[in-house]
Amino acid sequence: MTYIDAAMRGIKIDSELFTQVEQGRLKEIIRELLIISSCPGEIWKGAPCRPAAGGVGLCTIAQSCDDCWEMDQEGVS
Ligand SMILES: [Zn+2]
């Protein structure tokens, strides 16, 4: 499972406050924001991370962290 899939799987939205369609939209926005604003290493220890956050490296430090989030989560401590 990729980091982004793992993160999204763990995020639950209150179904009493949002309809099914709204939940889908909200999740899409959260997903985009995670990729644009952060790197998996900022959440998981040992995951690809921007150097400044003291991670293991491997971060592409591109415009966004698409590549990092698409990496397989296997082997994360
Ligand atoms: Zn990254």
N, CA, C, O and the ligand as a Tripos MOL2 file, in Angstrom:
@<TRIPOS>MOLECULE
protein
  309   307    78     0     0
PROTEIN
NO_CHARGES

@<TRIPOS>ATOM
      1 N           0.8450   -1.1960    0.0000 N.3       1 MET1
      2 CA          0.0000    0.0000    0.0000 C.3       1 MET1
      3 C           0.8860    1.2550    0.0000 C.2       1 MET1
      4 O           1.8820    1.3190    0.7210 O.2       1 MET1
      5 N           0.5220    2.2290   -0.7980 N.am      2 THR2
      6 CA          1.3250    3.4520   -0.8540 C.3       2 THR2
      7 C           1.0500    4.3110    0.3850 C.2       2 THR2
      8 O           0.0540    4.1300    1.0860 O.2       2 THR2
      9 N           1.9580    5.2390    0.6230 N.am      3 TYR3
     10 CA          1.7850    6.1190    1.7890 C.3       3 TYR3
     11 C           0.4880    6.9110    1.7100 C.2       3 TYR3
     12 O          -0.2090    7.0770    2.7110 O.2       3 TYR3
     13 N           0.1710    7.3970    0.5210 N.am      4 ILE4
     14 CA         -1.0320    8.2200    0.4160 C.3       4 ILE4
     15 C          -2.2890    7.3720    0.6470 C.2       4 ILE4
     16 O          -3.2520    7.8340    1.2590 O.2       4 ILE4
     17 N          -2.2730    6.1350    0.1550 N.am      5 ASP5
     18 CA         -3.4250    5.2560    0.3890 C.3       5 ASP5
     19 C          -3.5580    4.9180    1.8710 C.2       5 ASP5
     20 O          -4.6630    4.8480    2.4110 O.2       5 ASP5
     21 N          -2.4140    4.7120    2.5160 N.am      6 ALA6
     22 CA         -2.4260    4.3950    3.9510 C.3       6 ALA6
     23 C          -2.9650    5.5720    4.7540 C.2       6 ALA6
     24 O          -3.7470    5.3920    5.6860 O.2       6 ALA6
     25 N          -2.5410    6.7760    4.3860 N.am      7 ALA7
     26 CA         -3.0030    7.9670    5.1030 C.3       7 ALA7
     27 C          -4.5040    8.1520    4.9200 C.2       7 ALA7
     28 O          -5.2300    8.4090    5.8800 O.2       7 ALA7
     29 N          -4.9610    8.0200    3.6760 N.am      8 MET8
     30 CA         -6.3800    8.2280    3.3990 C.3       8 MET8
     31 C          -7.2480    7.1540    4.0470 C.2       8 MET8
     32 O          -8.3760    7.4150    4.4650 O.2       8 MET8
     33 N          -6.7040    5.9500    4.1220 N.am      9 ARG9
     34 CA         -7.4460    4.8560    4.7420 C.3       9 ARG9
     35 C          -7.6700    5.1310    6.2280 C.2       9 ARG9
     36 O          -8.6720    4.7170    6.8110 O.2       9 ARG9
     37 N          -6.7160    5.8370    6.8220 N.am     10 GLY10
     38 CA         -6.8130    6.1230    8.2480 C.3      10 GLY10
     39 C          -7.6420    7.3510    8.5950 C.2      10 GLY10
     40 O          -7.9380    7.6010    9.7640 O.2      10 GLY10
     41 N          -8.0120    8.1080    7.5840 N.am     11 ILE11
     42 CA         -8.7880    9.3210    7.8430 C.3      11 ILE11
     43 C         -10.2780    9.0320    7.6780 C.2      11 ILE11
     44 O         -10.7480    8.7200    6.5840 O.2      11 ILE11
     45 N         -10.9950    9.1410    8.7620 N.am     12 LYS12
     46 CA        -12.4350    8.8830    8.7300 C.3      12 LYS12
     47 C         -13.2000   10.1940    8.8680 C.2      12 LYS12
     48 O         -12.8930   11.0130    9.7340 O.2      12 LYS12
     49 N         -14.1790   10.3830    8.0240 N.am     13 ILE13
     50 CA        -14.9810   11.6070    8.0700 C.3      13 ILE13
     51 C         -16.3570   11.2770    8.6440 C.2      13 ILE13
     52 O         -16.9830   10.2890    8.2600 O.2      13 ILE13
     53 N         -16.8080   12.1040    9.5520 N.am     14 ASP14
     54 CA        -18.0840   11.8940   10.2380 C.3      14 ASP14
     55 C         -19.2570   11.8920    9.2560 C.2      14 ASP14
     56 O         -19.5660   12.9070    8.6320 O.2      14 ASP14
     57 N         -19.8990   10.7330    9.1350 N.am     15 SER15
     58 CA        -21.0020   10.6050    8.1780 C.3      15 SER15
     59 C         -22.2790   11.2940    8.6460 C.2      15 SER15
     60 O         -23.2420   11.4030    7.8860 O.2      15 SER15
     61 N         -22.2910   11.7550    9.8800 N.am     16 GLU16
     62 CA        -23.4580   12.5040   10.3620 C.3      16 GLU16
     63 C         -23.3610   13.9670    9.9410 C.2      16 GLU16
     64 O         -24.3620   14.6810    9.9010 O.2      16 GLU16
     65 N         -22.1650   14.3930    9.6350 N.am     17 LEU17
     66 CA        -21.9470   15.7910    9.2640 C.3      17 LEU17
     67 C         -21.8010   15.9990    7.7620 C.2      17 LEU17
     68 O         -22.0400   17.0950    7.2560 O.2      17 LEU17
     69 N         -21.4010   14.9290    7.0390 N.am     18 PHE18
     70 CA        -21.1910   15.0480    5.6070 C.3      18 PHE18
     71 C         -21.9010   13.9250    4.8580 C.2      18 PHE18
     72 O         -21.8960   12.7750    5.2980 O.2      18 PHE18
     73 N         -22.5020   14.2580    3.7410 N.am     19 THR19
     74 CA        -23.1440   13.2410    2.9190 C.3      19 THR19
     75 C         -22.0450   12.4300    2.2440 C.2      19 THR19
     76 O         -20.8710   12.7940    2.3020 O.2      19 THR19
     77 N         -22.4280   11.3410    1.6120 N.am     20 GLN20
     78 CA        -21.4710   10.4790    0.9230 C.3      20 GLN20
     79 C         -20.6830   11.2680   -0.1320 C.2      20 GLN20
     80 O         -19.4650   11.1370   -0.2510 O.2      20 GLN20
     81 N         -21.4090   12.0790   -0.8840 N.am     21 VAL21
     82 CA        -20.7720   12.8760   -1.9370 C.3      21 VAL21
     83 C         -19.8260   13.9150   -1.3390 C.2      21 VAL21
     84 O         -18.7240   14.1290   -1.8420 O.2      21 VAL21
     85 N         -20.2680   14.5510   -0.2670 N.am     22 GLU22
     86 CA        -19.4230   15.5570    0.3940 C.3      22 GLU22
     87 C         -18.1670   14.9100    0.9700 C.2      22 GLU22
     88 O         -17.0800   15.4850    0.9140 O.2      22 GLU22
     89 N         -18.3260   13.7240    1.5180 N.am     23 GLN23
     90 CA        -17.1670   13.0130    2.0670 C.3      23 GLN23
     91 C         -16.1310   12.7650    0.9780 C.2      23 GLN23
     92 O         -14.9280   12.9000    1.1990 O.2      23 GLN23
     93 N         -16.6220   12.4000   -0.1950 N.am     24 GLY24
     94 CA        -15.7270   12.1400   -1.3250 C.3      24 GLY24
     95 C         -14.9570   13.3930   -1.7170 C.2      24 GLY24
     96 O         -13.7530   13.3430   -1.9660 O.2      24 GLY24
     97 N         -15.6630   14.5150   -1.7700 N.am     25 ARG25
     98 CA        -15.0200   15.7830   -2.1290 C.3      25 ARG25
     99 C         -13.9870   16.1720   -1.0830 C.2      25 ARG25
    100 O         -12.8720   16.5770   -1.4140 O.2      25 ARG25
    101 N         -14.3690   16.0450    0.1780 N.am     26 LEU26
    102 CA        -13.4810   16.4110    1.2790 C.3      26 LEU26
    103 C         -12.2180   15.5580    1.2610 C.2      26 LEU26
    104 O         -11.1140   16.0650    1.4580 O.2      26 LEU26
    105 N         -12.3880   14.2730    1.0250 N.am     27 LYS27
    106 CA        -11.2310   13.3730    0.9820 C.3      27 LYS27
    107 C         -10.3020   13.7090   -0.1740 C.2      27 LYS27
    108 O          -9.0810   13.6010   -0.0580 O.2      27 LYS27
    109 N         -10.8980   14.1190   -1.2910 N.am     28 GLU28
    110 CA        -10.0960   14.4780   -2.4580 C.3      28 GLU28
    111 C          -9.2220   15.6980   -2.1280 C.2      28 GLU28
    112 O          -8.0560   15.7620   -2.5180 O.2      28 GLU28
    113 N          -9.8020   16.6520   -1.4100 N.am     29 ILE29
    114 CA         -9.0800   17.8630   -1.0360 C.3      29 ILE29
    115 C          -7.9750   17.5340   -0.0340 C.2      29 ILE29
    116 O          -6.8540   18.0310   -0.1460 O.2      29 ILE29
    117 N          -8.3020   16.6950    0.9420 N.am     30 ILE30
    118 CA         -7.3140   16.3160    1.9570 C.3      30 ILE30
    119 C          -6.1410   15.6010    1.2910 C.2      30 ILE30
    120 O          -4.9810   15.8470    1.6190 O.2      30 ILE30
    121 N          -6.4610   14.7200    0.3560 N.am     31 ARG31
    122 CA         -5.4310   13.9720   -0.3520 C.3      31 ARG31
    123 C          -4.4870   14.9220   -1.0930 C.2      31 ARG31
    124 O          -3.2660   14.8000   -0.9960 O.2      31 ARG31
    125 N          -5.0630   15.8610   -1.8260 N.am     32 GLU32
    126 CA         -4.2680   16.8410   -2.5640 C.3      32 GLU32
    127 C          -3.3840   17.6570   -1.6280 C.2      32 GLU32
    128 O          -2.2040   17.8780   -1.9000 O.2      32 GLU32
    129 N          -3.9710   18.0960   -0.5320 N.am     33 LEU33
    130 CA         -3.2390   18.9190    0.4250 C.3      33 LEU33
    131 C          -2.0720   18.1630    1.0480 C.2      33 LEU33
    132 O          -0.9940   18.7240    1.2430 O.2      33 LEU33
    133 N          -2.2900   16.9040    1.3570 N.am     34 LEU34
    134 CA         -1.2200   16.0920    1.9440 C.3      34 LEU34
    135 C          -0.0330   16.0140    0.9840 C.2      34 LEU34
    136 O           1.1180   16.1930    1.3830 O.2      34 LEU34
    137 N          -0.3320   15.7450   -0.2760 N.am     35 ILE35
    138 CA          0.7180   15.6030   -1.2800 C.3      35 ILE35
    139 C           1.4570   16.9110   -1.5250 C.2      35 ILE35
    140 O           2.6810   16.9310   -1.6570 O.2      35 ILE35
    141 N           0.7010   17.9970   -1.5840 N.am     36 ILE36
    142 CA          1.3020   19.3030   -1.8740 C.3      36 ILE36
    143 C           2.0650   19.8660   -0.6810 C.2      36 ILE36
    144 O           3.1350   20.4510   -0.8450 O.2      36 ILE36
    145 N           1.5190   19.6900    0.5110 N.am     37 SER37
    146 CA          2.0940   20.3660    1.6690 C.3      37 SER37
    147 C           3.0350   19.5570    2.5380 C.2      37 SER37
    148 O           3.6920   20.1040    3.4240 O.2      37 SER37
    149 N           3.1060   18.2560    2.2900 N.am     38 SER38
    150 CA          3.9410   17.4650    3.1880 C.3      38 SER38
    151 C           4.5780   16.2780    2.5070 C.2      38 SER38
    152 O           4.3230   15.9980    1.3350 O.2      38 SER38
    153 N           5.4190   15.5780    3.2660 N.am     39 CYS39
    154 CA          6.1070   14.3850    2.8020 C.3      39 CYS39
    155 C           5.7990   13.2890    3.8400 C.2      39 CYS39
    156 O           5.6620   13.5970    5.0240 O.2      39 CYS39
    157 N           5.6890   12.0280    3.4210 N.am     40 PRO40
    158 CA          5.3200   10.9570    4.3650 C.3      40 PRO40
    159 C           6.1580   10.9210    5.6420 C.2      40 PRO40
    160 O           5.6610   10.5660    6.7110 O.2      40 PRO40
    161 N           7.4350   11.2910    5.5210 N.am     41 GLY41
    162 CA          8.3250   11.2630    6.6830 C.3      41 GLY41
    163 C           7.9180   12.2340    7.7770 C.2      41 GLY41
    164 O           8.3860   12.1320    8.9110 O.2      41 GLY41
    165 N           7.0510   13.1690    7.4410 N.am     42 GLU42
    166 CA          6.5850   14.1000    8.4520 C.3      42 GLU42
    167 C           5.5030   13.4440    9.3210 C.2      42 GLU42
    168 O           5.1040   13.9870   10.3510 O.2      42 GLU42
    169 N           5.0440   12.2820    8.8880 N.am     43 ILE43
    170 CA          4.0450   11.5380    9.6550 C.3      43 ILE43
    171 C           4.6580   10.2490   10.2030 C.2      43 ILE43
    172 O           4.5680    9.9680   11.3980 O.2      43 ILE43
    173 N           5.2860    9.4650    9.3100 N.am     44 TRP44
    174 CA          5.8490    8.1810    9.7200 C.3      44 TRP44
    175 C           7.3580    8.2520    9.8830 C.2      44 TRP44
    176 O           8.0630    8.7690    9.0150 O.2      44 TRP44
    177 N           7.8400    7.7390   10.9800 N.am     45 LYS45
    178 CA          9.2720    7.6570   11.2100 C.3      45 LYS45
    179 C           9.8480    6.6500   10.2200 C.2      45 LYS45
    180 O           9.3140    5.5520   10.0620 O.2      45 LYS45
    181 N          10.9250    7.0210    9.5650 N.am     46 GLY46
    182 CA         11.5670    6.1200    8.6170 C.3      46 GLY46
    183 C          11.0560    6.2260    7.1950 C.2      46 GLY46
    184 O          11.5920    5.5790    6.2950 O.2      46 GLY46
    185 N          10.0300    7.0300    6.9820 N.am     47 ALA47
    186 CA          9.4890    7.1940    5.6380 C.3      47 ALA47
    187 C          10.2970    8.2530    4.8910 C.2      47 ALA47
    188 O          11.0320    9.0210    5.5120 O.2      47 ALA47
    189 N          10.1660    8.3010    3.5580 N.am     48 PRO48
    190 CA         10.8720    9.3330    2.8010 C.3      48 PRO48
    191 C          10.5320   10.6900    3.4000 C.2      48 PRO48
    192 O           9.3760   10.9690    3.7180 O.2      48 PRO48
    193 N          11.5390   11.5160    3.5490 N.am     49 CYS49
    194 CA         11.2850   12.7840    4.2280 C.3      49 CYS49
    195 C          12.1790   13.8910    3.7150 C.2      49 CYS49
    196 O          13.3110   13.6530    3.2930 O.2      49 CYS49
    197 N          11.6660   15.0810    3.7580 N.am     50 ARG50
    198 CA         12.4760   16.2420    3.4120 C.3      50 ARG50
    199 C          13.5740   16.3320    4.4500 C.2      50 ARG50
    200 O          13.3020   16.1490    5.6370 O.2      50 ARG50
    201 N          14.8090   16.6080    4.0470 N.am     51 PRO51
    202 CA         15.9570   16.6740    4.9570 C.3      51 PRO51
    203 C          15.7100   17.5310    6.1930 C.2      51 PRO51
    204 O          16.1530   17.1770    7.2850 O.2      51 PRO51
    205 N          15.0200   18.6310    6.0400 N.am     52 ALA52
    206 CA         14.8090   19.5480    7.1550 C.3      52 ALA52
    207 C          14.0510   18.9120    8.3090 C.2      52 ALA52
    208 O          14.2200   19.2990    9.4650 O.2      52 ALA52
    209 N          13.2110   17.9290    7.9850 N.am     53 ALA53
    210 CA         12.4110   17.2950    9.0340 C.3      53 ALA53
    211 C          13.1610   16.1370    9.6940 C.2      53 ALA53
    212 O          12.6040   15.4310   10.5340 O.2      53 ALA53
    213 N          14.4150   15.9470    9.3130 N.am     54 GLY54
    214 CA         15.2280   14.9170    9.9470 C.3      54 GLY54
    215 C          14.8710   13.4950    9.5740 C.2      54 GLY54
    216 O          15.0440   12.5760   10.3750 O.2      54 GLY54
    217 N          14.3750   13.3070    8.3650 N.am     55 GLY55
    218 CA         13.9870   11.9690    7.9230 C.3      55 GLY55
    219 C          15.1370   11.2160    7.2990 C.2      55 GLY55
    220 O          16.2980   11.5980    7.4440 O.2      55 GLY55
    221 N          14.8110   10.1440    6.6060 N.am     56 VAL56
    222 CA         15.8300    9.2880    6.0160 C.3      56 VAL56
    223 C          16.2410    9.7320    4.6210 C.2      56 VAL56
    224 O          17.0510    9.0650    3.9770 O.2      56 VAL56
    225 N          15.7020   10.8360    4.1480 N.am     57 GLY57
    226 CA         16.0260   11.2800    2.8060 C.3      57 GLY57
    227 C          15.0890   10.6850    1.7890 C.2      57 GLY57
    228 O          13.9330   10.4060    2.1050 O.2      57 GLY57
    229 N          15.5550   10.4840    0.5880 N.am     58 LEU58
    230 CA         14.7750    9.9150   -0.5200 C.3      58 LEU58
    231 C          13.7110   10.8650   -1.0570 C.2      58 LEU58
    232 O          13.0710   10.5840   -2.0710 O.2      58 LEU58
    233 N          13.5270   11.9800   -0.3790 N.am     59 CYS59
    234 CA         12.5100   12.9160   -0.8460 C.3      59 CYS59
    235 C          13.0100   13.6040   -2.0960 C.2      59 CYS59
    236 O          14.1750   13.9910   -2.1830 O.2      59 CYS59
    237 N          12.1180   13.7550   -3.0660 N.am     60 THR60
    238 CA         12.4990   14.3830   -4.3280 C.3      60 THR60
    239 C          12.5360   15.9080   -4.2040 C.2      60 THR60
    240 O          13.1300   16.5910   -5.0380 O.2      60 THR60
    241 N          11.9040   16.4290   -3.1680 N.am     61 ILE61
    242 CA         11.7750   17.8640   -2.9660 C.3      61 ILE61
    243 C          11.3940   18.5510   -4.2660 C.2      61 ILE61
    244 O          11.9800   19.5690   -4.6330 O.2      61 ILE61
    245 N          10.4510   18.0170   -4.9330 N.am     62 ALA62
    246 CA          9.9510   18.6050   -6.1720 C.3      62 ALA62
    247 C           8.9100   19.6520   -5.7990 C.2      62 ALA62
    248 O           8.8200   20.0720   -4.6460 O.2      62 ALA62
    249 N           8.1500   20.0530   -6.7610 N.am     63 GLN63
    250 CA          7.1040   21.0370   -6.5080 C.3      63 GLN63
    251 C           6.1550   20.5010   -5.4440 C.2      63 GLN63
    252 O           5.6850   21.2340   -4.5730 O.2      63 GLN63
    253 N           5.8900   19.2190   -5.5370 N.am     64 SER64
    254 CA          5.1000   18.5570   -4.5100 C.3      64 SER64
    255 C           5.7370   17.1850   -4.2950 C.2      64 SER64
    256 O           6.6600   16.8060   -5.0170 O.2      64 SER64
    257 N           5.2490   16.4490   -3.3130 N.am     65 CYS65
    258 CA          5.8630   15.1700   -2.9870 C.3      65 CYS65
    259 C           5.0980   13.9710   -3.5600 C.2      65 CYS65
    260 O           4.9610   12.9450   -2.8950 O.2      65 CYS65
    261 N           4.6090   14.1020   -4.7780 N.am     66 ASP66
    262 CA          3.8690   13.0000   -5.4140 C.3      66 ASP66
    263 C           4.6210   11.6790   -5.3320 C.2      66 ASP66
    264 O           4.0740   10.6590   -4.9150 O.2      66 ASP66
    265 N           5.9030   11.7200   -5.7440 N.am     67 ASP67
    266 CA          6.7040   10.4990   -5.7740 C.3      67 ASP67
    267 C           6.8440    9.8600   -4.3980 C.2      67 ASP67
    268 O           6.7520    8.6400   -4.2560 O.2      67 ASP67
    269 N           7.0640   10.6900   -3.3970 N.am     68 CYS68
    270 CA          7.2220   10.1660   -2.0340 C.3      68 CYS68
    271 C           5.9310    9.4920   -1.5660 C.2      68 CYS68
    272 O           5.9610    8.4000   -0.9990 O.2      68 CYS68
    273 N           4.8230   10.1420   -1.8050 N.am     69 TRP69
    274 CA          3.5390    9.6030   -1.3530 C.3      69 TRP69
    275 C           3.1470    8.3500   -2.1120 C.2      69 TRP69
    276 O           2.3850    7.5290   -1.6010 O.2      69 TRP69
    277 N           3.6570    8.1930   -3.3270 N.am     70 GLU70
    278 CA          3.3220    7.0070   -4.1220 C.3      70 GLU70
    279 C           4.2280    5.8100   -3.8230 C.2      70 GLU70
    280 O           4.0350    4.7250   -4.3730 O.2      70 GLU70
    281 N           5.2080    6.0120   -2.9570 N.am     71 MET71
    282 CA          6.0980    4.8990   -2.6110 C.3      71 MET71
    283 C           5.3690    3.9060   -1.7320 C.2      71 MET71
    284 O           4.4310    4.2530   -1.0150 O.2      71 MET71
    285 N           5.8240    2.6450   -1.8000 N.am     72 ASP72
    286 CA          5.1880    1.6190   -1.0070 C.3      72 ASP72
    287 C           5.5770    1.7860    0.4560 C.2      72 ASP72
    288 O           6.7330    2.0540    0.7830 O.2      72 ASP72
    289 N           4.6070    1.6260    1.3120 N.am     73 GLN73
    290 CA          4.8130    1.8460    2.7430 C.3      73 GLN73
    291 C           5.5810    0.7110    3.4180 C.2      73 GLN73
    292 O           6.0220    0.8530    4.5590 O.2      73 GLN73
    293 N           5.7410   -0.4030    2.7240 N.am     74 GLU74
    294 CA          6.3890   -1.5750    3.3080 C.3      74 GLU74
    295 C           7.7560   -1.2460    3.9210 C.2      74 GLU74
    296 O           8.5520   -0.5230    3.3220 O.2      74 GLU74
    297 N           8.0100   -1.7620    5.0730 N.am     75 GLY75
    298 CA          9.2980   -1.5560    5.7100 C.3      75 GLY75
    299 C           9.3390   -0.3630    6.6410 C.2      75 GLY75
    300 O          10.3780   -0.0650    7.2290 O.2      75 GLY75
    301 N           8.2120    0.3220    6.7790 N.am     76 VAL76
    302 CA          8.1520    1.4650    7.6810 C.3      76 VAL76
    303 C           8.0300    1.0000    9.1210 C.2      76 VAL76
    304 O           7.2320    0.1180    9.4400 O.2      76 VAL76
    305 N           8.8280    1.6010    9.9790 N.am     77 SER77
    306 CA          8.7650    1.2050   11.3840 C.3      77 SER77
    307 C           7.6710    1.9520   12.1110 C.2      77 SER77
    308 O           7.4730    1.7450   13.3080 O.2      77 SER77
    309 ZN          8.9080   14.1680   -0.2950 Zn       78 ZN78
@<TRIPOS>BOND
     1     1     2 1
     2     2     3 1
     3     3     4 2
     4     3     5 am
     5     5     6 1
     6     6     7 1
     7     7     8 2
     8     7     9 am
     9     9    10 1
    10    10    11 1
    11    11    12 2
    12    11    13 am
    13    13    14 1
    14    14    15 1
    15    15    16 2
    16    15    17 am
    17    17    18 1
    18    18    19 1
    19    19    20 2
    20    19    21 am
    21    21    22 1
    22    22    23 1
    23    23    24 2
    24    23    25 am
    25    25    26 1
    26    26    27 1
    27    27    28 2
    28    27    29 am
    29    29    30 1
    30    30    31 1
    31    31    32 2
    32    31    33 am
    33    33    34 1
    34    34    35 1
    35    35    36 2
    36    35    37 am
    37    37    38 1
    38    38    39 1
    39    39    40 2
    40    39    41 am
    41    41    42 1
    42    42    43 1
    43    43    44 2
    44    43    45 am
    45    45    46 1
    46    46    47 1
    47    47    48 2
    48    47    49 am
    49    49    50 1
    50    50    51 1
    51    51    52 2
    52    51    53 am
    53    53    54 1
    54    54    55 1
    55    55    56 2
    56    55    57 am
    57    57    58 1
    58    58    59 1
    59    59    60 2
    60    59    61 am
    61    61    62 1
    62    62    63 1
    63    63    64 2
    64    63    65 am
    65    65    66 1
    66    66    67 1
    67    67    68 2
    68    67    69 am
    69    69    70 1
    70    70    71 1
    71    71    72 2
    72    71    73 am
    73    73    74 1
    74    74    75 1
    75    75    76 2
    76    75    77 am
    77    77    78 1
    78    78    79 1
    79    79    80 2
    80    79    81 am
    81    81    82 1
    82    82    83 1
    83    83    84 2
    84    83    85 am
    85    85    86 1
    86    86    87 1
    87    87    88 2
    88    87    89 am
    89    89    90 1
    90    90    91 1
    91    91    92 2
    92    91    93 am
    93    93    94 1
    94    94    95 1
    95    95    96 2
    96    95    97 am
    97    97    98 1
    98    98    99 1
    99    99   100 2
   100    99   101 am
   101   101   102 1
   102   102   103 1
   103   103   104 2
   104   103   105 am
   105   105   106 1
   106   106   107 1
   107   107   108 2
   108   107   109 am
   109   109   110 1
   110   110   111 1
   111   111   112 2
   112   111   113 am
   113   113   114 1
   114   114   115 1
   115   115   116 2
   116   115   117 am
   117   117   118 1
   118   118   119 1
   119   119   120 2
   120   119   121 am
   121   121   122 1
   122   122   123 1
   123   123   124 2
   124   123   125 am
   125   125   126 1
   126   126   127 1
   127   127   128 2
   128   127   129 am
   129   129   130 1
   130   130   131 1
   131   131   132 2
   132   131   133 am
   133   133   134 1
   134   134   135 1
   135   135   136 2
   136   135   137 am
   137   137   138 1
   138   138   139 1
   139   139   140 2
   140   139   141 am
   141   141   142 1
   142   142   143 1
   143   143   144 2
   144   143   145 am
   145   145   146 1
   146   146   147 1
   147   147   148 2
   148   147   149 am
   149   149   150 1
   150   150   151 1
   151   151   152 2
   152   151   153 am
   153   153   154 1
   154   154   155 1
   155   155   156 2
   156   155   157 am
   157   157   158 1
   158   158   159 1
   159   159   160 2
   160   159   161 am
   161   161   162 1
   162   162   163 1
   163   163   164 2
   164   163   165 am
   165   165   166 1
   166   166   167 1
   167   167   168 2
   168   167   169 am
   169   169   170 1
   170   170   171 1
   171   171   172 2
   172   171   173 am
   173   173   174 1
   174   174   175 1
   175   175   176 2
   176   175   177 am
   177   177   178 1
   178   178   179 1
   179   179   180 2
   180   179   181 am
   181   181   182 1
   182   182   183 1
   183   183   184 2
   184   183   185 am
   185   185   186 1
   186   186   187 1
   187   187   188 2
   188   187   189 am
   189   189   190 1
   190   190   191 1
   191   191   192 2
   192   191   193 am
   193   193   194 1
   194   194   195 1
   195   195   196 2
   196   195   197 am
   197   197   198 1
   198   198   199 1
   199   199   200 2
   200   199   201 am
   201   201   202 1
   202   202   203 1
   203   203   204 2
   204   203   205 am
   205   205   206 1
   206   206   207 1
   207   207   208 2
   208   207   209 am
   209   209   210 1
   210   210   211 1
   211   211   212 2
   212   211   213 am
   213   213   214 1
   214   214   215 1
   215   215   216 2
   216   215   217 am
   217   217   218 1
   218   218   219 1
   219   219   220 2
   220   219   221 am
   221   221   222 1
   222   222   223 1
   223   223   224 2
   224   223   225 am
   225   225   226 1
   226   226   227 1
   227   227   228 2
   228   227   229 am
   229   229   230 1
   230   230   231 1
   231   231   232 2
   232   231   233 am
   233   233   234 1
   234   234   235 1
   235   235   236 2
   236   235   237 am
   237   237   238 1
   238   238   239 1
   239   239   240 2
   240   239   241 am
   241   241   242 1
   242   242   243 1
   243   243   244 2
   244   243   245 am
   245   245   246 1
   246   246   247 1
   247   247   248 2
   248   247   249 am
   249   249   250 1
   250   250   251 1
   251   251   252 2
   252   251   253 am
   253   253   254 1
   254   254   255 1
   255   255   256 2
   256   255   257 am
   257   257   258 1
   258   258   259 1
   259   259   260 2
   260   259   261 am
   261   261   262 1
   262   262   263 1
   263   263   264 2
   264   263   265 am
   265   265   266 1
   266   266   267 1
   267   267   268 2
   268   267   269 am
   269   269   270 1
   270   270   271 1
   271   271   272 2
   272   271   273 am
   273   273   274 1
   274   274   275 1
   275   275   276 2
   276   275   277 am
   277   277   278 1
   278   278   279 1
   279   279   280 2
   280   279   281 am
   281   281   282 1
   282   282   283 1
   283   283   284 2
   284   283   285 am
   285   285   286 1
   286   286   287 1
   287   287   288 2
   288   287   289 am
   289   289   290 1
   290   290   291 1
   291   291   292 2
   292   291   293 am
   293   293   294 1
   294   294   295 1
   295   295   296 2
   296   295   297 am
   297   297   298 1
   298   298   299 1
   299   299   300 2
   300   299   301 am
   301   301   302 1
   302   302   303 1
   303   303   304 2
   304   303   305 am
   305   305   306 1
   306   306   307 1
   307   307   308 2
@<TRIPOS>SUBSTRUCTURE
     1 MET1         2 RESIDUE 1 A MET
     2 THR2         6 RESIDUE 1 A THR
     3 TYR3        10 RESIDUE 1 A TYR
     4 ILE4        14 RESIDUE 1 A ILE
     5 ASP5        18 RESIDUE 1 A ASP
     6 ALA6        22 RESIDUE 1 A ALA
     7 ALA7        26 RESIDUE 1 A ALA
     8 MET8        30 RESIDUE 1 A MET
     9 ARG9        34 RESIDUE 1 A ARG
    10 GLY10       38 RESIDUE 1 A GLY
    11 ILE11       42 RESIDUE 1 A ILE
    12 LYS12       46 RESIDUE 1 A LYS
    13 ILE13       50 RESIDUE 1 A ILE
    14 ASP14       54 RESIDUE 1 A ASP
    15 SER15       58 RESIDUE 1 A SER
    16 GLU16       62 RESIDUE 1 A GLU
    17 LEU17       66 RESIDUE 1 A LEU
    18 PHE18       70 RESIDUE 1 A PHE
    19 THR19       74 RESIDUE 1 A THR
    20 GLN20       78 RESIDUE 1 A GLN
    21 VAL21       82 RESIDUE 1 A VAL
    22 GLU22       86 RESIDUE 1 A GLU
    23 GLN23       90 RESIDUE 1 A GLN
    24 GLY24       94 RESIDUE 1 A GLY
    25 ARG25       98 RESIDUE 1 A ARG
    26 LEU26      102 RESIDUE 1 A LEU
    27 LYS27      106 RESIDUE 1 A LYS
    28 GLU28      110 RESIDUE 1 A GLU
    29 ILE29      114 RESIDUE 1 A ILE
    30 ILE30      118 RESIDUE 1 A ILE
    31 ARG31      122 RESIDUE 1 A ARG
    32 GLU32      126 RESIDUE 1 A GLU
    33 LEU33      130 RESIDUE 1 A LEU
    34 LEU34      134 RESIDUE 1 A LEU
    35 ILE35      138 RESIDUE 1 A ILE
    36 ILE36      142 RESIDUE 1 A ILE
    37 SER37      146 RESIDUE 1 A SER
    38 SER38      150 RESIDUE 1 A SER
    39 CYS39      154 RESIDUE 1 A CYS
    40 PRO40      158 RESIDUE 1 A PRO
    41 GLY41      162 RESIDUE 1 A GLY
    42 GLU42      166 RESIDUE 1 A GLU
    43 ILE43      170 RESIDUE 1 A ILE
    44 TRP44      174 RESIDUE 1 A TRP
    45 LYS45      178 RESIDUE 1 A LYS
    46 GLY46      182 RESIDUE 1 A GLY
    47 ALA47      186 RESIDUE 1 A ALA
    48 PRO48      190 RESIDUE 1 A PRO
    49 CYS49      194 RESIDUE 1 A CYS
    50 ARG50      198 RESIDUE 1 A ARG
    51 PRO51      202 RESIDUE 1 A PRO
    52 ALA52      206 RESIDUE 1 A ALA
    53 ALA53      210 RESIDUE 1 A ALA
    54 GLY54      214 RESIDUE 1 A GLY
    55 GLY55      218 RESIDUE 1 A GLY
    56 VAL56      222 RESIDUE 1 A VAL
    57 GLY57      226 RESIDUE 1 A GLY
    58 LEU58      230 RESIDUE 1 A LEU
    59 CYS59      234 RESIDUE 1 A CYS
    60 THR60      238 RESIDUE 1 A THR
    61 ILE61      242 RESIDUE 1 A ILE
    62 ALA62      246 RESIDUE 1 A ALA
    63 GLN63      250 RESIDUE 1 A GLN
    64 SER64      254 RESIDUE 1 A SER
    65 CYS65      258 RESIDUE 1 A CYS
    66 ASP66      262 RESIDUE 1 A ASP
    67 ASP67      266 RESIDUE 1 A ASP
    68 CYS68      270 RESIDUE 1 A CYS
    69 TRP69      274 RESIDUE 1 A TRP
    70 GLU70      278 RESIDUE 1 A GLU
    71 MET71      282 RESIDUE 1 A MET
    72 ASP72      286 RESIDUE 1 A ASP
    73 GLN73      290 RESIDUE 1 A GLN
    74 GLU74      294 RESIDUE 1 A GLU
    75 GLY75      298 RESIDUE 1 A GLY
    76 VAL76      302 RESIDUE 1 A VAL
    77 SER77      306 RESIDUE 1 A SER
    78 ZN78       309 GROUP 0 **** ****
